[in-house]
Amino acid sequence: MINTPDSKISNQIKCSICRADIKDRHTLYQSSLKLGVICKICQEQFSEDDIEMIVNMFFAFGGYFGQFDKSEFSIDELIVEFAEQLDAGNSTFHLQNVKMWHKILTHGIAPKEFLKELSMYVDQGFP
Ligand SMILES: [Zn+2]
């Protein structure tokens, strides 16, 4: 049985980064790889390079910005895990780096926010 698609659903456009509904067509942003559209909030929050990186990452690995609770994110754990995986020889630096960014972004942490936290972490000295 073929139904006419519900117009509300078929017209629903979601942000490729945070999955917010995009209602105002004037705020559409298209990445150069044409993988999706970006809402105005994400467009203001991220640089163009960030947007490319983030869209590509979610396209490849799934998930979206802010998928998980930010409060469950621990930079200590992230760094320990990063080092452990590399030490164990399970992963290349590049792959580990990609996984790390995926984790950061799915927890709703913007790249510049993470880099700021990381620099504070480094200033305090690694354990
Ligand atoms: Zn968005």
Residues whose N, C-alpha, C, O or C-beta is under 5 A from the ligand:
A	BS01	ZN	C15 I17 C18 R19 A20 C39 C42
